[in-house]
Amino acid sequence: MGNKHLKKIYQILSETYPTFEESDDPWSNNGLNATPFKTLTSVALSAMTHDKRVVKACIALYERISTPQELLELNDEELRECIKPVAHYNRKTKNLKKMCSELIERHDGEVPNTREELMKLTGIGRKCTDIMMHFMFDTPSIAVDTHVHRLANRLGIVDTTDREKTADVLNEVTPNLYKIHAHEWLIQHGMKICMAKNPKCIECVISQYCQYFQEKKSS
């Protein structure tokens, strides 16, 4: 159902939600995306963690460091203490150290601007790469997190448990007109309306195009 009405869905979402630039975005307000390195680190820390905790961890970290070399100069305990608000901080401590070593050894301390090289970095997967390509390197790409993945499946745009497949399909079928801000609208709708438990279907502005809602209504 979703693909058939995709343009209309994006049109409605674009009229319902602001873009990140138009909103009071905590990442921008707190410098989490001030440089490619900070953006990469912030995104790596954001996995399985609420934004408030990511912001708290990154503020503490960026008071101490701003480059890969400076991060490596922190001992593990210092780094762990900074990023303790995020989930899996022990594993992320190790991953960040490896990632910074790779940036220095392979890229002279700079963040690579190609999808292939980003994906080779420790702790950087498909979602992180899509975010970097989109927001840092001006290559429109829809990043898929748990909220976007759930929403795309409920709408009927995809039918898969694989987030990478969801990302492939969304990036293929989304019209270029909407691709630059699609991630921003989809994630807001997924977080505010189409939640995992007790989705607010009555309040949903796109329920008429939603496979999940139509099936629930007819059951």
Kinemage of the C-alpha trace (Angstrom):
@kinemage 1
@onewidth
@group {chain A} dominant
@subgroup {mainchain}
@vectorlist {calphas} color= white
{ca met a 1} P 0.000 0.000 0.000
{ca gly a 2} L 2.743 2.450 1.004
{ca asn a 3} L 4.590 2.547 -2.323
{ca lys a 4} L 1.422 3.344 -4.231
{ca his a 5} L 0.840 6.501 -2.212
{ca leu a 6} L 4.445 7.363 -1.343
{ca lys a 7} L 4.445 10.855 -2.836
{ca lys a 8} L 1.285 11.738 -0.936
{ca ile a 9} L 2.735 10.302 2.288
{ca tyr a 10} L 5.860 12.438 1.985
{ca gln a 11} L 3.845 15.503 1.060
{ca ile a 12} L 1.731 15.147 4.209
{ca leu a 13} L 4.732 14.457 6.434
{ca ser a 14} L 6.573 17.463 4.997
{ca glu a 15} L 3.618 19.653 5.964
{ca thr a 16} L 3.414 18.105 9.441
{ca tyr a 17} L 7.006 18.041 10.689
{ca pro a 18} L 9.845 20.564 10.571
{ca thr a 19} L 13.240 19.685 9.183
{ca phe a 20} L 16.101 19.443 11.675
{ca glu a 21} L 17.312 22.868 10.547
{ca glu a 22} L 13.907 24.341 11.333
{ca ser a 23} L 13.628 22.716 14.749
{ca asp a 24} L 15.374 23.102 18.097
{ca asp a 25} L 17.757 20.255 17.337
{ca pro a 26} L 19.772 19.197 20.419
{ca trp a 27} L 22.602 17.787 18.274
{ca ser a 28} L 23.221 21.141 16.574
{ca asn a 29} L 22.631 23.150 19.730
{ca asn a 30} L 25.273 21.176 21.611
{ca gly a 31} L 27.864 20.862 18.848
{ca leu a 32} L 27.451 17.125 18.285
{ca asn a 33} L 27.705 17.661 14.529
{ca ala a 34} L 30.125 20.597 14.538
{ca thr a 35} L 32.789 18.703 12.559
{ca pro a 36} L 32.859 15.456 10.552
{ca phe a 37} L 34.818 13.771 13.376
{ca lys a 38} L 32.364 14.867 16.059
{ca thr a 39} L 29.441 13.821 13.886
{ca leu a 40} L 30.976 10.406 13.272
{ca thr a 41} L 31.697 9.912 16.973
{ca ser a 42} L 28.242 11.117 18.010
{ca val a 43} L 26.534 8.767 15.574
{ca ala a 44} L 28.685 5.849 16.736
{ca leu a 45} L 27.666 6.577 20.332
{ca ser a 46} L 23.976 6.909 19.454
{ca ala a 47} L 23.389 3.217 18.710
{ca met a 48} L 20.634 1.823 20.945
{ca thr a 49} L 20.638 5.015 23.019
{ca his a 50} L 18.111 7.822 23.523
{ca asp a 51} L 19.153 11.241 22.212
{ca lys a 52} L 19.229 12.805 25.694
{ca arg a 53} L 21.850 10.317 26.832
{ca val a 54} L 23.867 10.748 23.643
{ca val a 55} L 23.892 14.523 24.101
{ca lys a 56} L 24.965 14.187 27.743
{ca ala a 57} L 27.823 11.831 26.848
{ca cys a 58} L 29.001 13.905 23.901
{ca ile a 59} L 29.016 17.181 25.840
{ca ala a 60} L 31.279 15.563 28.436
{ca leu a 61} L 33.494 14.013 25.765
{ca tyr a 62} L 33.863 17.123 23.587
{ca glu a 63} L 34.887 19.182 26.583
{ca arg a 64} L 37.996 16.968 26.566
{ca ile a 65} L 38.634 16.134 22.904
{ca ser a 66} L 38.016 17.328 19.362
{ca thr a 67} L 40.300 15.116 17.265
{ca pro a 68} L 41.042 11.392 16.917
{ca gln a 69} L 44.499 11.879 18.453
{ca glu a 70} L 43.059 13.630 21.500
{ca leu a 71} L 40.596 10.796 22.021
{ca leu a 72} L 43.404 8.240 21.873
{ca glu a 73} L 45.290 10.202 24.513
{ca leu a 74} L 42.465 9.568 26.998
{ca asn a 75} L 42.960 6.345 28.912
{ca asp a 76} L 40.133 3.820 28.754
{ca glu a 77} L 38.771 4.754 32.172
{ca glu a 78} L 38.631 8.462 31.283
{ca leu a 79} L 36.837 7.715 28.026
{ca arg a 80} L 34.419 5.322 29.714
{ca glu a 81} L 33.556 7.933 32.330
{ca cys a 82} L 32.730 10.503 29.623
{ca ile a 83} L 30.481 8.202 27.595
{ca lys a 84} L 28.923 6.289 30.496
{ca pro a 85} L 25.399 7.640 29.781
{ca val a 86} L 25.195 5.660 26.503
{ca ala a 87} L 24.306 2.003 26.160
{ca his a 88} L 27.176 -0.496 25.861
{ca tyr a 89} L 29.740 2.113 26.875
{ca asn a 90} L 32.433 -0.509 27.534
{ca arg a 91} L 32.203 -1.867 23.986
{ca lys a 92} L 31.931 1.626 22.544
{ca thr a 93} L 35.070 2.667 24.428
{ca lys a 94} L 37.025 -0.056 22.626
{ca asn a 95} L 35.380 0.691 19.276
{ca leu a 96} L 36.074 4.428 19.474
{ca lys a 97} L 39.735 3.792 20.229
{ca lys a 98} L 40.009 1.426 17.243
{ca met a 99} L 38.092 3.821 14.998
{ca cys a 100} L 40.399 6.721 15.880
{ca ser a 101} L 43.483 4.595 15.262
{ca glu a 102} L 42.083 3.668 11.854
{ca leu a 103} L 41.349 7.315 11.027
{ca ile a 104} L 44.940 8.262 11.831
{ca glu a 105} L 46.594 5.274 10.142
{ca arg a 106} L 44.460 5.225 6.980
{ca his a 107} L 43.231 8.806 6.552
{ca asp a 108} L 45.720 11.111 8.307
{ca gly a 109} L 43.175 11.789 11.042
{ca glu a 110} L 40.451 12.927 8.646
{ca val a 111} L 37.012 11.365 8.236
{ca pro a 112} L 36.704 9.695 4.806
{ca asn a 113} L 33.938 10.992 2.577
{ca thr a 114} L 33.102 7.779 0.725
{ca arg a 115} L 30.598 5.125 1.696
{ca glu a 116} L 33.127 2.338 1.134
{ca glu a 117} L 35.769 3.779 3.480
{ca leu a 118} L 33.276 4.756 6.177
{ca met a 119} L 31.900 1.218 6.289
{ca lys a 120} L 35.410 -0.117 6.943
{ca leu a 121} L 35.717 1.811 10.213
{ca thr a 122} L 35.180 -0.067 13.478
{ca gly a 123} L 31.740 0.583 14.947
{ca ile a 124} L 30.381 2.260 11.818
{ca gly a 125} L 27.572 0.384 10.084
{ca arg a 126} L 25.028 1.161 7.392
{ca lys a 127} L 22.921 3.591 9.428
{ca cys a 128} L 25.949 5.597 10.566
{ca thr a 129} L 27.294 5.704 7.027
{ca asp a 130} L 23.982 6.899 5.588
{ca ile a 131} L 23.835 9.677 8.186
{ca met a 132} L 27.383 10.776 7.424
{ca met a 133} L 26.876 10.740 3.662
{ca his a 134} L 23.645 12.694 3.977
{ca phe a 135} L 24.400 15.305 6.617
{ca met a 136} L 28.166 15.738 6.221
{ca phe a 137} L 28.884 14.995 2.575
{ca asp a 138} L 25.738 16.223 0.810
{ca thr a 139} L 24.726 12.883 -0.665
{ca pro a 140} L 20.979 12.463 -0.040
{ca ser a 141} L 20.542 9.149 1.748
{ca ile a 142} L 17.814 7.855 4.066
{ca ala a 143} L 19.247 6.408 7.260
{ca val a 144} L 17.131 3.656 8.801
{ca asp a 145} L 16.946 3.256 12.560
{ca thr a 146} L 14.383 1.270 14.535
{ca his a 147} L 11.733 3.999 14.178
{ca val a 148} L 12.057 4.382 10.399
{ca his a 149} L 12.270 0.604 9.935
{ca arg a 150} L 9.067 0.036 11.913
{ca leu a 151} L 7.209 2.816 10.112
{ca ala a 152} L 8.228 1.629 6.635
{ca asn a 153} L 7.001 -1.885 7.428
{ca arg a 154} L 3.692 -0.725 8.874
{ca leu a 155} L 3.021 1.539 5.919
{ca gly a 156} L 3.645 -1.393 3.603
{ca ile a 157} L 6.593 0.187 1.830
{ca val a 158} L 8.657 -2.872 2.791
{ca asp a 159} L 8.035 -6.263 4.366
{ca thr a 160} L 11.323 -7.246 5.983
{ca thr a 161} L 13.075 -7.634 9.316
{ca asp a 162} L 16.358 -6.497 7.739
{ca arg a 163} L 17.043 -2.784 8.241
{ca glu a 164} L 19.552 -2.702 5.405
{ca lys a 165} L 16.896 -3.997 3.003
{ca thr a 166} L 14.527 -1.334 4.321
{ca ala a 167} L 17.204 1.294 3.639
{ca asp a 168} L 17.799 -0.059 0.131
{ca val a 169} L 14.107 0.087 -0.737
{ca leu a 170} L 13.483 3.512 0.801
{ca asn a 171} L 16.448 5.009 -1.006
{ca glu a 172} L 15.301 3.444 -4.270
{ca val a 173} L 11.613 4.408 -4.178
{ca thr a 174} L 11.750 7.828 -2.495
{ca pro a 175} L 11.426 10.643 -5.059
{ca asn a 176} L 14.459 12.941 -5.193
{ca leu a 177} L 12.218 15.874 -4.293
{ca tyr a 178} L 11.697 14.387 -0.814
{ca lys a 179} L 14.889 12.401 -0.247
{ca ile a 180} L 16.877 15.235 1.305
{ca his a 181} L 14.533 15.454 4.314
{ca ala a 182} L 12.771 12.061 4.234
{ca his a 183} L 14.796 10.651 7.147
{ca glu a 184} L 13.928 13.664 9.303
{ca trp a 185} L 10.178 13.386 8.705
{ca leu a 186} L 10.037 9.609 8.997
{ca ile a 187} L 11.970 9.439 12.259
{ca gln a 188} L 9.834 12.140 13.864
{ca his a 189} L 6.634 10.372 12.871
{ca gly a 190} L 7.993 7.045 14.100
{ca met a 191} L 8.975 8.511 17.463
{ca lys a 192} L 5.902 10.644 18.094
{ca ile a 193} L 3.034 8.690 16.502
{ca cys a 194} L 3.987 5.260 15.161
{ca met a 195} L 5.530 3.911 18.365
{ca ala a 196} L 6.314 0.231 18.856
{ca lys a 197} L 3.660 -0.157 21.554
{ca asn a 198} L 0.298 1.573 21.364
{ca pro a 199} L 0.806 3.551 18.142
{ca lys a 200} L -1.411 6.649 17.975
{ca cys a 201} L -3.279 5.606 14.850
{ca ile a 202} L -6.195 7.938 15.608
{ca glu a 203} L -3.829 10.907 15.533
{ca cys a 204} L -1.889 9.692 12.492
{ca val a 205} L -2.023 12.033 9.489
{ca ile a 206} L -1.193 9.225 7.049
{ca ser a 207} L -3.345 6.405 8.462
{ca gln a 208} L -5.443 6.271 5.294
{ca tyr a 209} L -2.321 5.108 3.442
{ca cys a 210} L -1.130 2.735 6.157
{ca gln a 211} L -1.365 -1.021 5.624
{ca tyr a 212} L -1.082 -1.721 9.368
{ca phe a 213} L -3.977 0.613 10.214
{ca gln a 214} L -6.219 -0.624 7.421
{ca glu a 215} L -5.688 -4.253 8.446
{ca lys a 216} L -6.318 -3.427 12.096
{ca lys a 217} L -9.474 -1.525 11.202
{ca ser a 218} L -10.882 -4.410 9.173
{ca ser a 219} L -10.040 -7.143 11.681
